[in-house]
């Protein structure tokens, strides 16, 4: 294509994407701003965005000198009500009687009884432990929207001939992938247990010049393959940027990399959003270990003292100290980041507005970008780091969950189509894609339907799981690998709620809880069981029945369970329409559990 056509295509592409994210975020912003402006507590509680009647249980300093406050119900030992607040969410704490925000922080931990929120170092929040009517309200975070827009503007204005120009042309659809490199250094696989399809995928990723897609159906070792790809690139002296749409996916990769002693890596983002297992790999942890951090902390303390004095004559001095602080911080961040072989972040955290802005010559720094769970990422979010590189490796499965889109209008007009799905619909798969074909998670009978329906019958079950049975982990000897319990016509209606709220079925929650109890009584360990449901209300209904007695049984929404594995999965659909679709898809009669 000519250069003019390329520019026109790119501008139209950016214009369309901007329109779609405006539709998506305008809808959410309007609802949230109205909520925060009017502060109708009853509506917030009903929709799961507010937890009321809280008291301060404890206050401590931790997580790299931040303030951690734990709140629980004002009645001791009473569980928190159903809500939609999750770890990593921004929340504001209010004193109910005043309806005035005291401070905003990030949710660090929560369980059925309490919730811990992290506040920044300069937050001088002092809660009255005798007061029993605090409330938390979930905030809408406009940082994501701002960074998505900025990424699209950068894409639109990216200079012809820039380092990422050729890759941009390819991803938008203005040219074909370059031929792979046939002569590369011999590959000495670090993980000796890779199967043939995994080795082929890793080899193809190393030979690709600009774009490679690793298609990993459920249980086929996608993360295992991506970890090998990362380690092989580092082995060749390359600097790797690894991104994923969620903090959970990022942390999962870090845990796996750590098993191979990949110590020279750092995780970007707020430490409250990182799992406790990977805290030592966060940027905050690296800063705390660095000798230069003492000088930075000293300047911060001096500035805080001067500000508290409220001496007008000290303003010029504070300004000079702040300039000095910025200089020291930039030097500190650059030293840490530039010494890393692997930098990991969520897609939004990889923005040049975040920690990466401290890297000297960011647009030339990384040799390769890897986006894991790309099929679950908004395409716009993928463009945040894509302009930093001339080679990217995408990983995911476009037959699983699509990107989360709240606006039906935006979804119908294309926002729900991921970058990976769009590329797969446009290019010859043989030149671009390598699919993993051996699955290590499911019994063959569970796998057969999905293999036939979605993966052209290419999947095979590994011998270790092919004929696995419940007898291996319990005293059950006659339990089939797949059991459907049909509640249609059993006088078990769903809860009737407004259209804006979640769905639930308390009778089905009873059945799920009963079956969990049946399994545990038969010898299945609670930590081996996962309960999944599409609806947040159903999650809460099941938790109310199980969490106190069996806290190790993992109960999550479908998207919240993504990437997790359990020996036994109980799927509570709650919705009769979904049940009928499942029975129709599987083409098997549902049998009632006695």
N, C-alpha and C positions, 0 to 999 in steps of 0.2 A: 504494500500500500504506500501511497505517497505520504509525505510528511503532513500535508494539509488535511488529508483524510483522517490520519491518525489523531491529529489535534481535535478535529471535529468530533470524532468518536469518543475521545477521552472527555471532552467537555460535556457531551450529552450524557455520558455515563455518570460523571460527577453530579450533573444537574439532577438526574433521576435519583441517585442515592441520597443527595441532600434533601430532596423533597420527601423521600420515604422516612428518613430519620426525623425530619421535622414533624411529620404526621404522628410518628410513634411517640416522640418525647413531648410534643405539645399536649397530647391527650393525657399523658401521665402528669405533666407539670400542672395542667389546669386542675385536675382532680386533687393533687397534693397541695397546691397553693390554697385552694378553697378550704381544704381540711385544716391547714395550719392557720389560715386567716380567721376562720370562724370558730375553730377549736370546739367542735361539737363532739365532746368526749364519747357520748353514747354511740355515735356513728363510727368513730375511730375504733372503739372496742369491738363493735359488731363485725367490722371488716378486718379485724386482726392487726391493726396498726398501732394499737395502744394497749399497755398493761397498766392497770390501775391498782390502787390499794397496796402500795409497796412500802416497805420499810428498809432502812439501811442495815444490813447484816454485818458488814465489815468494810474497812478501808485499809489499804496497804499500798506501799510503793513497790513497784516491780516492772517487769517487761521493759528493761532499760530505762529505769528512773521515771516511769510514768505512774499516774495515779489510777489504781484499780479499786472500783467500788462494786460490792456485791449487794444486790437487792433481792428481797423475797417477799412473799405475801405477808401482810400485816398480822395474819394469824399463824402462829408457829406450826410448822410441819404441814401446812396446807399447800397443795400444788398450785402452780401458776395456772391461770385460765388459758384456754386455747388462743393462740395468736400466730401471726405470720412473721414475727421478728426472728432473724437467724443470725448466726455468727458472721461477723464482717459488716453487718448493717450499721449505718449511721443512725444514731438515736439522740433525742434531746430529753433531758430530765426536767420535769416540772414539779412544782409544789401545787397540788390541786387547788388549794384555797386561793392561790395567787394567779394561776394560769399564766405564769411567766417563766420562760425558759431559764434555768439556772446554768446550764452548760450543755455542750454537745460532745459525744464521744463515739467510740466504736465498740460494738458488742464483741467481747472476747471469748466468753464461755457461757453456756446455759444448759440447764437440765430441767426436769419437771418441777423442781422446787425453787430454783433461784437463777439469777442472771447476773453476769459480771460485765461491767462496762469500763473501757479504758479511756482515760482523759489525758490530754497532752501535759507536758512538764509544766507549762505556764498556767495551768488551770488550778486556781486556788479554791477548789470546791470543798466545802466543809458541811457535810450533811448532819442534821440533827437525828441521832439514832432513836430518840424518843418519838419522833414524828412518824406517823403510820399511813400517810396518804400521798406519797410521792407517786408519780406516774411516768412511764417512758413512752415516747411517741416516735415512731419510725419516720425518718426524714428522707426526702427525695434528694438524691445527690446529683447535681448538675455537672459535676466534673466529667463524667463519662460522655455526656452529650457534647460538652465543649471540646473534648479531645477528638471525638468522632468528626465533628465539623472541621476542626483544624487539619486532621489527616486528609480529608477530602479536598480542602483548599490547597494543601501542599501537593497532592496528586495532580490537581488541575493545573497548577503553576510550575510543575516540575520541569526543569530546563532540558531541552533537547541535548542529548549527548552526555547527560549526567550518568553517574555510575549505575543507577537503577533503571535507566531509561529503557534498555532492551527488555528487562524483566517486566516492566510496566506494560510495554507494548504486547508482550506475550499474554499476560494475565487479563488484559482488557479484550484481547482477541484479534489483535492486528498482525500477528505473525505466528509461526509454528515454533515448537521447541527445537533447540539446536540438537544435532546428533550427539549421542552419548560418547564419552571418552572410552576408547577400547583399551588403551594402555594406561594403567594406573599402577601404583605400588601394590605389590602382593598383599592380600588381606589376611592377616593373622587374627582370626576372630577371638575376641576377648571372652565372650560367652560361648563355651564349647558345646552347649546343649541346644543351640539353635537348630530348628528343623530346616529342611531344604527351601521351603517357601520364604522363611525368615531370612536365610542367607542370601537368597536371590534378591529380596527387597533391600537389604543392606547394601549389597553390591551395586544394585541399580542406583541407589541414592548417592553412592560415592562416585559413580561414573557420570551421573547427570550433570550437565553444565549450568542449567538455569532452573529447571522445575522438575520435581518428582512427587508423585502421590503414592503413599502407602495406604492401601485399603485394608483395614483390619476389622472383619466381622467379629461378633462377640466371642471372647474366649480364645482368640487365635494368637495372642501374644503381641499385640500392637505396641504396648508400652515396652515390652522386652526388646522388640526390634528397634524402637526409637532410641532407647538407651544405648544400644549397640552402635547405631548411627552416630549419636553424639560422641561417644567415646572414640570411635574410629576417626572422626573429624579432628578431635583434639589430638589424637595420636599423630596426625599429619601436620600438626602445628597450626590448625585453624582456630579462630575465635568464633564461638557459637552463641547466638542469641536464641533462647528457647521460650516460646510463648504458648499459652493456652487460654481459653475463655474464662476459666474458673480457678480460684485459689486451690480447690481440692485437686484438680488435675495437675497444677504446678507442683504442689507438695508431693503428690504421688510419684512424679518423675524424680524429684530430689531424693526421696527415700530410696528409690531404686538405684539411682546413680551413686548414692552413698555406700551401697552394698559393694560397689566396685572401687571403693576408696577414691572416688572423684572429689577430693577435698577442695580443689582450687575452683570453687564456684560460689556464686552469691545469689540470693533471692531478693528481688526488689519488692516493694510494697509495705504497707503498714504491718508490723509484727503481730498485731491482734488478729490479722486475717491469715496468718500462717499457723499450721498445726504445731503443737508443742514439740513433736518429734524433729522438726526441721528448723527450730528457732536459731540454732547455732549457725545456720547457713544464711540467715537474714543479713541485710545490709546493716541494720542496727547492731547486730552482734559483732560484725566485722569492725564497725566504728568503735565499739566499746573496747575491742582488743588492740586498737591502733594507738601508738604512743602520742600521735598528734591530737588525739581526742581530749587530753587534759587541758591543752591550751584553748580549745574551742569551748569546753565547759566553763573555764575560768572567765572567758569573755562574756558568755551568756549570763553567768552569775553576777558579774559587775554591771551589766546592762540592766538586769532585773532590779538590783539594789538602787541604781540611779533613777529608774522609772518609778519605783515605789516612793522615792523621796519627793517626787513632783516638784522638783526645783527647776524653774524655767531657765535658769542660767546654765543648766546642764544639757540642754537640748543639743547644742552643737557637739558636745563631747559624746553624747549618745549616738549621734549620726556618724561620727568618725569611728566609733567602736563597732557600729553595725556594718560599716563598709569593711572594716578589718575582719569582722566575723564572717561575712560572705566570702572574703578572699581565703580565709583559713578553711572554711567548709568546702569550698570548691577544690582546693588542693587536697584535702583529706579524701573527699569522694573520688576524685580522679585517680589518686594513688591506689585506692582499694579496687575500683572497677577495672582499671587498666592492668591490674595484676592477675585478673581472672581469665581462665580459659572459657568458662561457661557462665553466662548470666541468664537467669530465669525470671520470668515475670508474667503476670496476666497481660493480655493484649492491651488493655487500657493503661496499665502501669508501665508499659514499654514506650510511652509517649516521651518526646523530647521536652515536655513540660515537667517531667518527673526527675528521678535521680540520674537518668541517662544524659540530661543536659550538661552534667559536669564532665562528661567524657570529652577529651580533646578530639576534634575531627570525627564526630559521631557518624557522619554519613559515609566514612571510609573505614570505620573500625571493624565491623563484623564481616567474617568471610561467608557465613551461611546463617539463614534463619530457618528454624523449625517451628511449625505451628501444629501442636497436638490438639486433638478434638476439633479439627478445623470445620468439620461438618456441623458442629454445634455452635459455631461462632458467627456472629453477624459479619457479613463481608466487609462492611465499613470498618469494623474493629480490626480486621486483618490488615487493612491498609495503614494502620498506625505504625507498625514496624517495617512494612514491606519496602518503603522508600529508603531504608538504610542499607540494602543489600542488592547483589546481582544474582543470588541463587537462593531458592527457598525449597523446603521439603514440607509437604502438607501430609497430615496423617489424620485418619478418622474413618467413619462409616456413615455414608449418606443415607443408609436405610434405617438408621437408628434415629434418635431424637434430633429434630431440626433446631435452629437457633430459637431462643425464646423471644417471641414478639407478642406484645400485648394488644396492639391495635390491629383489628381484623382488616381494616382498610389497607394498612401498610403491608400486612402479610399477603393479602390477595394481589397486591401490585408488585410483589417481588422481594420484599425485605426478608421473607422467610427462606429465600433461596441462598444457600451458603456459597462462598467462593469455590469450595471443593466441588459441590454439586454442579455449579455452572460450568466449571472447567471440564468435568467429566461428560457433560452433555455436548461439549463443543469439539473435543479433540479425540483422536484415535487413542484408545486405551493402551494399546500395545506400546506406543511410543512414550507414554506418560505414567502408566500405573503398574504397580506390582501388588497383587492381592495375596494376603496370608490365607492359607487354606486348611491348616490343621488346628482344630479347636480342642482346648484342654479343660473346658468348664462343664460341659453338658453330657448327659446320657445320650446315646445315639438316637433314641426315640424322641427326645425333646428337640434335638438338633435337626432332625430330618425335615420337619415342616419348614423351618426358616431357610434351610439350605435350598430346598426345592423352590420356595416362593420368592426368595430374594437373591440368592447367590448362585443361580444357574446350576444347582446341584454339585457345586465344586467343593463343598466342605466335607471333611472326614473327621471323625471323632478319634482322638488319640486313644491308644489301648488302655491308658490309665483311667479313663473316664467312660469308655465306650459302653461297658456293661456294669457300671457301678450301681450299688443298691443300698437301701437304707440299712440293711443288715450289717453293713460295714461300720456304721456309726451308732447303731442302736440295737434294741432287741426285736425290732420289727422285721418280719421275714416275708410278709405278703403285701408290702406297700408298693404300688406301681410307681414308675418314674414320673408319670403325669396323672394328676387327679383333678377332675373338674367337679365342683359342687354347685349345682344349679338351684338357685333360690326362687326362680320364677314360679308364681302360683302358690307360694308358701306363706302368704299374708305377711310379707316382710317389706313394707313400703319404704322408700327413701324419705329422708327428712325434707319437708317442704320449706324452702327458704327463698329469699328474694333472688333475682337473677344475678345480682352483683356478688353473691356470696358463694362459698364452696359447697360441694355436695357431700352427703354422708348417709350412711345406713347403719343405725345402731344394732340392728339384728345381725347384719353381716359382720359387724365388729365383734359381736358375741361369738359367732361361728369361728372367726379367725382366732380369737383369744382361746376358745375351747380346743381348737386343733393344735395351737402352740402348746397348751398344757398337756394335751395327749402325747405330743412328740417328746416333750421333756420328761414326762412320766415314763416313757418308753426308753429313755436313756440318751436322747439327743441333747447335747450341751446347748444352753441358751445362746452362747456366742456363735453357734453354728447356724442360727436361724435368722432370716431376714424377712420382714413383712413390708410389702410395697403396695402403694395405692396411688392413683392419679390425683387424689384430692387432699388438700391440707386439712379439711375438717375431718375426713376419715382417718387421717394420721392421728389426730388428737383423740378421736373416739377410741381407737385401738390402744393408744398409749394409756388412756385412763384405765383400761382394763388389764394392762400388762406391765407397765413400767415400774410400778412399785414392787410387784412380786418378782418380776424377771427383768431387771434393769439392763442386762446384757443382750437381750433380744433387740436387734436393730430395726427400728420402725421409721421409714422415711417415705417421702414422695418418690415418684418414678425418677424425676430428674435429680433429686438429691441422692439417689442410690447409684447413679451412673458411675461405672468404673469399679464398683464394689463387688465382692464375691462372698457367697455363703454356701454351705452344703445344702440347705433347704430354703427355698423361696416360697412364701405364701403371697399370692397376688390378690388383693381385695379390690375388686373393680367398683363396687358400690352402685354403679350405674347399670341398669338393665339393658340399655342399648349396647353398651360396650360388651356385656356378657354374651349377648346374642351374636355380635360380630365375631367374638373370639371362637365360640363354638362353631360358627360357620366357616371361619378361616381354617381351624384345625381339622374340621370335618370328622369330628369324633363326638360320640354321645357323652354328655356330662353324666357322671355317676355320683350319687349322693353318698357322702361319708356317713357311715352308720353311727 
